[in-house]
Amino acid sequence: MQKTLFVLIFILTSIHFTMAQEEYPVTDIELTGNTTVITGNLEAGKTMPLRWAESSQVACFPGTRFIEFQGNHVLYRMVMPPYSELKVTVTPKDKKNRTNIYALRLGVNNYDLPPNIVRAISCEAGYPIYAGNPNLRAPAKPQSVEYISVNKPYNIVIGVAGAKDVLSGEYELKIELKSR
């Protein structure tokens, strides 16, 4: 009975993981040295519900900043090795498309993705300080997040997101990794 229950839980977890991945595809990143640059377009993503981000178990960005993440989201995933420093920067190619970033630090065996994520070790987000005031049509600027790993590897899920109504636009994602 216990073995059957374990198998059933495993199957349901696999189905949930597969469905979440199909709903919001994620690109796995293989690092190629200390700096990896990826070119992307928000057209490849889609909008998503944002309540996960303000949950106290995730704490990525508050609801008062949702306007900066209401456009399309494109997800990436990588492994951050132990004893390393990571900096991820998104730079929009067109300065009228505000493009923001967030990165979730997860355990090495955690493959959850937004919006279905319920818990993260930590989350950092980069967005303009004025948080989308529609009266301040300031040009888009590069946004960055940073992490340090002491003695454990982590799964890092990176989200590139457009601000409200930003559903397309090319960007450059720069990943800088310094390892011991």
MARPA-636598 format. One record per residue: residue number from 1; chain; x, y, z of N, C-alpha, C in turn. Coordinates in steps of 0.001 Angstrom, whole numbers, plus 500000, padded with zeros to 6 digits. Layout:
BEGIN
num; chaine; n.X; n.Y; n.Z; ca.X; ca.Y; ca.Z; c.X; c.Y; c.Z
NUM; A; X; Y; Z; X; Y; Z; X; Y; Z
...
This chain:
BEGIN
num; chaine; n.X; n.Y; n.Z; ca.X; ca.Y; ca.Z; c.X; c.Y; c.Z
1; A; 500820; 498805; 500000; 500000; 500000; 500000; 500866; 501261; 500000
2; A; 501894; 501289; 500846; 502757; 502444; 500946; 503531; 502647; 499641
3; A; 503989; 501546; 499020; 504714; 501638; 497758; 503796; 502162; 496658
4; A; 502563; 501712; 496616; 501594; 502170; 495628; 501324; 503662; 495806
5; A; 501200; 504108; 497032; 500974; 505520; 497313; 502163; 506356; 496838
6; A; 503377; 505894; 497079; 504580; 506592; 496644; 504605; 506711; 495119
7; A; 504294; 505625; 494420; 504282; 505631; 492954; 503226; 506606; 492448
8; A; 502056; 506619; 493068; 500986; 507524; 492668; 501403; 508979; 492875
9; A; 502022; 509293; 493987; 502495; 510649; 494258; 503547; 511044; 493231
10; A; 504458; 510130; 492909; 505502; 510396; 491920; 504878; 510710; 490559
11; A; 503887; 509918; 490151; 503233; 510123; 488859; 502511; 511471; 488829
12; A; 501783; 511788; 489887; 501071; 513061; 489938; 502033; 514250; 489922
13; A; 503149; 514136; 490629; 504166; 515189; 490634; 504744; 515359; 489237
14; A; 505020; 514262; 488558; 505570; 514318; 487201; 504584; 514974; 486249
15; A; 503309; 514634; 486373; 502295; 515233; 485512; 502212; 516731; 485774
16; A; 502213; 517135; 487058; 502159; 518551; 487421; 503365; 519286; 486840
17; A; 504561; 518710; 486970; 505789; 519321; 486472; 505724; 519462; 484955
18; A; 505273; 518426; 484263; 505176; 518458; 482808; 504160; 519501; 482357
19; A; 503003; 519572; 483024; 501984; 520545; 482652; 502488; 521971; 482864
20; A; 503162; 522218; 483975; 503681; 523561; 484244; 504731; 523936; 483204
21; A; 505554; 522971; 482821; 506597; 523237; 481843; 505990; 523514; 480471
22; A; 504928; 522804; 480109; 504272; 523046; 478829; 503567; 524395; 478829
23; A; 502971; 524758; 479960; 502248; 526012; 480040; 503205; 527199; 479935
24; A; 504315; 527134; 480620; 505339; 528169; 480598; 506681; 527496; 480330
25; A; 507059; 527378; 479066; 508308; 526672; 478756; 509516; 527360; 479379
26; A; 510506; 526559; 479672; 511746; 527068; 480262; 512920; 526593; 479411
27; A; 513886; 527459; 479220; 515088; 527131; 478466; 516217; 526864; 479449
28; A; 516813; 525681; 479369; 517957; 525365; 480219; 519204; 526024; 479634
29; A; 519976; 526657; 480501; 521180; 527377; 480088; 522410; 526555; 480450
30; A; 523246; 526317; 479477; 524556; 525717; 479706; 525577; 526854; 479657
31; A; 526245; 527105; 480762; 527203; 528201; 480811; 528443; 527866; 479984
32; A; 528939; 528877; 479271; 530108; 528690; 478415; 531217; 529632; 478867
33; A; 531771; 529364; 480027; 532807; 530225; 480566; 532252; 531162; 481621
34; A; 532994; 532243; 481885; 532597; 533185; 482928; 531439; 534084; 482530
35; A; 531264; 534301; 481215; 530188; 535164; 480737; 529447; 534467; 479602
36; A; 528140; 534405; 479732; 527280; 533842; 478685; 526258; 534903; 478317
37; A; 526084; 535118; 477016; 525124; 536105; 476534; 524086; 535397; 475673
38; A; 522828; 535646; 475972; 521707; 535050; 475247; 520853; 536185; 474707
39; A; 520463; 536079; 473449; 519539; 537040; 472865; 518161; 536403; 472851
40; A; 517158; 537162; 473267; 515801; 536645; 473305; 514796; 537692; 472888
41; A; 513519; 537273; 472837; 512441; 538181; 472504; 511249; 537842; 473388
42; A; 510633; 538853; 473953; 509474; 538631; 474819; 508317; 537967; 474077
43; A; 508310; 538034; 472755; 507277; 537351; 471960; 507251; 535854; 472242
44; A; 508391; 535285; 472643; 508480; 533850; 472912; 507794; 533465; 474220
45; A; 507420; 534438; 475027; 506806; 534156; 476322; 505321; 534408; 476314
46; A; 504781; 534467; 477515; 503363; 534782; 477674; 503138; 535406; 479032
47; A; 502011; 536080; 479172; 501686; 536694; 480452; 501343; 535594; 481458
48; A; 501473; 535918; 482729; 501143; 534938; 483765; 500551; 535637; 484978
49; A; 499754; 534892; 485761; 499281; 535452; 487029; 500483; 535724; 487930
50; A; 500390; 536742; 488770; 501558; 537177; 489546; 501442; 536995; 491056
51; A; 500373; 536461; 491561; 500208; 536335; 493022; 501324; 535520; 493679
52; A; 501923; 534579; 492974; 503023; 533776; 493522; 504170; 534675; 493987
53; A; 504391; 535778; 493278; 505551; 536636; 493542; 505460; 537371; 494870
54; A; 504248; 537682; 495322; 504102; 538414; 496575; 503874; 537501; 497777
55; A; 503774; 536199; 497547; 503615; 535247; 498643; 504821; 535337; 499579
56; A; 504590; 535246; 500853; 505701; 535323; 501811; 506653; 534138; 501677
57; A; 506207; 533043; 501060; 507072; 531874; 500858; 507985; 532038; 499645
58; A; 507709; 533039; 498810; 508528; 533313; 497621; 509169; 534696; 497731
59; A; 508361; 535712; 498032; 508814; 537089; 498275; 509715; 537627; 497174
60; A; 509192; 537651; 495970; 509971; 538104; 494819; 509797; 539604; 494568
61; A; 508558; 540038; 494449; 508255; 541458; 494321; 506830; 541667; 494820
62; A; 506552; 542851; 495388; 505226; 543089; 495981; 504167; 543389; 494925
63; A; 502925; 543226; 495298; 501805; 543514; 494416; 501797; 544944; 493907
64; A; 502369; 545866; 494670; 502429; 547261; 494235; 503363; 547451; 493044
65; A; 504128; 546421; 492709; 505065; 546491; 491579; 504650; 545577; 490424
66; A; 503477; 544989; 490500; 503016; 544070; 489445; 503034; 544714; 488058
67; A; 502796; 546027; 487975; 502764; 546695; 486677; 504064; 546467; 485895
68; A; 505165; 546270; 486601; 506458; 546048; 485946; 506620; 544624; 485412
69; A; 505665; 543737; 485712; 505779; 542331; 485313; 504498; 541820; 484640
70; A; 503644; 542720; 484155; 502371; 542315; 483557; 502466; 541997; 482070
71; A; 503640; 542110; 481477; 503838; 541741; 480079; 504187; 540261; 479964
72; A; 504745; 539882; 478826; 505144; 538483; 478622; 506354; 538125; 479470
73; A; 506395; 536855; 479918; 507508; 536303; 480689; 508195; 535227; 479866
74; A; 509525; 535243; 479866; 510334; 534191; 479254; 511198; 533618; 480382
75; A; 511170; 532285; 480548; 511856; 531640; 481667; 513108; 530888; 481214
76; A; 514128; 530962; 482056; 515384; 530247; 481860; 515723; 529538; 483163
77; A; 516548; 528494; 483062; 516979; 527768; 484264; 518440; 527392; 484104
78; A; 519169; 527464; 485215; 520579; 527089; 485238; 520947; 526577; 486625
79; A; 522088; 525944; 486706; 522613; 525509; 487999; 523736; 526461; 488387
80; A; 523628; 527004; 489582; 524689; 527844; 490136; 525577; 526952; 490985
81; A; 526864; 526835; 490636; 527739; 525946; 491393; 528061; 526502; 492780
82; A; 528523; 525623; 493673; 528940; 526117; 494993; 530139; 527053; 494864
83; A; 530334; 527874; 495880; 531464; 528800; 495945; 531536; 529687; 494706
84; A; 530419; 530357; 494388; 530405; 531198; 493197; 529576; 532464; 493420
85; A; 529777; 533411; 492522; 529016; 534657; 492496; 528345; 534744; 491135
86; A; 527082; 535137; 491136; 526299; 535189; 489909; 525676; 536574; 489756
87; A; 525807; 537137; 488563; 525123; 538384; 488229; 524420; 538164; 486893
88; A; 523116; 538466; 486857; 522324; 538308; 485645; 521723; 539668; 485303
89; A; 521939; 540106; 484063; 521472; 541420; 483618; 520663; 541269; 482338
90; A; 519517; 541922; 482294; 518725; 541980; 481065; 518793; 543410; 480538
91; A; 519067; 543525; 479231; 519137; 544823; 478576; 518193; 544809; 477378
92; A; 517147; 545626; 477397; 516245; 545680; 476243; 516951; 546350; 475062
93; A; 516719; 545830; 473867; 517344; 546427; 472673; 516635; 547722; 472272
94; A; 515330; 547812; 472542; 514550; 549002; 472243; 514240; 549690; 473569
95; A; 514707; 550902; 473730; 514594; 551607; 475012; 513161; 551986; 475388
96; A; 512188; 551753; 474516; 510806; 552046; 474892; 510113; 550821; 475493
97; A; 510749; 549661; 475461; 510175; 548423; 476020; 510785; 548132; 477382
98; A; 510118; 548556; 478445; 510636; 548264; 479789; 510644; 546759; 479988
99; A; 511814; 546228; 480217; 512012; 544796; 480384; 512700; 544590; 481726
100; A; 512110; 543736; 482568; 512590; 543552; 483936; 513026; 542113; 484159
101; A; 513574; 541839; 485328; 514145; 540519; 485588; 513845; 540088; 487015
102; A; 513741; 538777; 487199; 513691; 538190; 488535; 514420; 536862; 488473
103; A; 514928; 536438; 489608; 515631; 535153; 489680; 515292; 534484; 491008
104; A; 514825; 533259; 490898; 514470; 532452; 492064; 515616; 531500; 492379
105; A; 516024; 531468; 493642; 517030; 530502; 494087; 516275; 529328; 494699
106; A; 516492; 528141; 494111; 515795; 526929; 494547; 516800; 525854; 494914
107; A; 516352; 524895; 495704; 517191; 523747; 495998; 517547; 523017; 494714
108; A; 518648; 522310; 494736; 519155; 521669; 493522; 518196; 520621; 492951
109; A; 517284; 520101; 493763; 516301; 519127; 493286; 514909; 519728; 493121
110; A; 514795; 521038; 493161; 513511; 521715; 493002; 513427; 522268; 491580
111; A; 512446; 521818; 490829; 512265; 522240; 489444; 510959; 523009; 489242
112; A; 510394; 523551; 490324; 509152; 524308; 490221; 509383; 525579; 489412
113; A; 508325; 526002; 488715; 508387; 527201; 487890; 507223; 528125; 488222
114; A; 507424; 529427; 488052; 506295; 530331; 488166; 505298; 530039; 487042
115; A; 504035; 530230; 487243; 503358; 530772; 488415; 502981; 529703; 489431
116; A; 503411; 528458; 489215; 503014; 527352; 490091; 503967; 527141; 491268
117; A; 504909; 528021; 491441; 505876; 527881; 492535; 505225; 528342; 493847
118; A; 505452; 527581; 494910; 504869; 527947; 496205; 505937; 528287; 497247
119; A; 507187; 527966; 496951; 508253; 528208; 497931; 509591; 528361; 497204
120; A; 510391; 529302; 497654; 511740; 529493; 497126; 512674; 529799; 498291
121; A; 513930; 529460; 498127; 514908; 529823; 499150; 515008; 531346; 499206
122; A; 515072; 531958; 498020; 515060; 533417; 497930; 514710; 533819; 496512
123; A; 514379; 535073; 496355; 514077; 535620; 495036; 514532; 537071; 495019
124; A; 515141; 537461; 493919; 515559; 538847; 493714; 514924; 539340; 492427
125; A; 514581; 540620; 492379; 513981; 541197; 491178; 514616; 542545; 490884
126; A; 514751; 542843; 489595; 515270; 544132; 489148; 514235; 544824; 488285
127; A; 513853; 546050; 488672; 512858; 546834; 487947; 513071; 548300; 488318
128; A; 512512; 549231; 487538; 512712; 550654; 487853; 512153; 551012; 489222
129; A; 512807; 551899; 489894; 512417; 552281; 491246; 511049; 552964; 491267
130; A; 510705; 553675; 490198; 509415; 554355; 490188; 508274; 553380; 489909
131; A; 508576; 552151; 489574; 507613; 551052; 489433; 506452; 551339; 488516
132; A; 506762; 551795; 487339; 505770; 551838; 486283; 504777; 552974; 486319
133; A; 505086; 554050; 486998; 504183; 555186; 486973; 503938; 555566; 485514
134; A; 502698; 555425; 485017; 502437; 555680; 483605; 502719; 557124; 483183
135; A; 502815; 558036; 484122; 503128; 559423; 483797; 504624; 559661; 483606
136; A; 505431; 558692; 483963; 506887; 558826; 483842; 507396; 557871; 482761
137; A; 507204; 558161; 481548; 507587; 557279; 480444; 509104; 557301; 480243
138; A; 509826; 556964; 481279; 511286; 556937; 481229; 511743; 555796; 480331
139; A; 512875; 555965; 479675; 513383; 554883; 478819; 513777; 553663; 479651
140; A; 513671; 552508; 479027; 514056; 551262; 479696; 515563; 551235; 479919
141; A; 515946; 550663; 481032; 517365; 550551; 481372; 517677; 549104; 481717
142; A; 518949; 548719; 481655; 519318; 547361; 482082; 518921; 547135; 483544
143; A; 518495; 545916; 483839; 518119; 545531; 485203; 518913; 544283; 485574
144; A; 519386; 544219; 486826; 520240; 543110; 487258; 519791; 542519; 488584
145; A; 520177; 541267; 488792; 520042; 540588; 490082; 521353; 539867; 490346
146; A; 521649; 539651; 491637; 522905; 538991; 492007; 522685; 537980; 493117
147; A; 523490; 536907; 493079; 523481; 535876; 494116; 524905; 535456; 494446
148; A; 525075; 534979; 495676; 526334; 534362; 496111; 526002; 532981; 496653
149; A; 526804; 532005; 496277; 526645; 530647; 496800; 527874; 530308; 497632
150; A; 527649; 529819; 498831; 528779; 529497; 499696; 529229; 528054; 499478
151; A; 528450; 527089; 499939; 528946; 525713; 499830; 527955; 524755; 499182
152; A; 526896; 525272; 498530; 525901; 524413; 497896; 525616; 524886; 496480
153; A; 525275; 523960; 495600; 524759; 524380; 494302; 523274; 524716; 494438
154; A; 522754; 525506; 493514; 521345; 525877; 493509; 520801; 525844; 492087
155; A; 519522; 525546; 491950; 518821; 525791; 490699; 518409; 527251; 490724
156; A; 518674; 527940; 489637; 518274; 529334; 489496; 517291; 529411; 488335
157; A; 516092; 529914; 488608; 515106; 530158; 487556; 515110; 531658; 487305
158; A; 515385; 532031; 486068; 515454; 533438; 485675; 514210; 533763; 484861
159; A; 513552; 534835; 485224; 512405; 535310; 484467; 512699; 536666; 483872
160; A; 512524; 536784; 482566; 512603; 538076; 481885; 511166; 538459; 481588
161; A; 510742; 539632; 482035; 509336; 540017; 481906; 509199; 541446; 481408
162; A; 508221; 541633; 480548; 507903; 542976; 480094; 507001; 543662; 481104
163; A; 507077; 544979; 481132; 506141; 545751; 481953; 504761; 545668; 481300
164; A; 503775; 546259; 481918; 502404; 546205; 481407; 502367; 546580; 479922
165; A; 501688; 545748; 479143; 501508; 545926; 477693; 502779; 545694; 476874
166; A; 503864; 545263; 477484; 505080; 544958; 476727; 505088; 543445; 476469
167; A; 504635; 543079; 475266; 504472; 541670; 474900; 505517; 541203; 473900
168; A; 506296; 542119; 473368; 507364; 541746; 472446; 508504; 542733; 472613
169; A; 509634; 542358; 472110; 510820; 543206; 472198; 512042; 542353; 472444
170; A; 513076; 542612; 471671; 514322; 541869; 471831; 515075; 542355; 473069
171; A; 515823; 541427; 473646; 516652; 541754; 474803; 517907; 540900; 474776
172; A; 518868; 541332; 475559; 520105; 540572; 475762; 520151; 540171; 477231
173; A; 520364; 538889; 477470; 520487; 538370; 478832; 521956; 537994; 479039
174; A; 522602; 538697; 479963; 524031; 538471; 480225; 524174; 537793; 481584
175; A; 524846; 536650; 481587; 525053; 535888; 482823; 526549; 535865; 483109
176; A; 526906; 536432; 484261; 528311; 536470; 484681; 528485; 535595; 485906
177; A; 529390; 534641; 485819; 529609; 533703; 486918; 531084; 533691; 487282
178; A; 531362; 533956; 488551; 532723; 533861; 489084; 532753; 532702; 490050
179; A; 533588; 531726; 489776; 533703; 530567; 490672; 535076; 530552; 491295
180; A; 535140; 529890; 492438; 536412; 529750; 493141; 537331; 528824; 492390
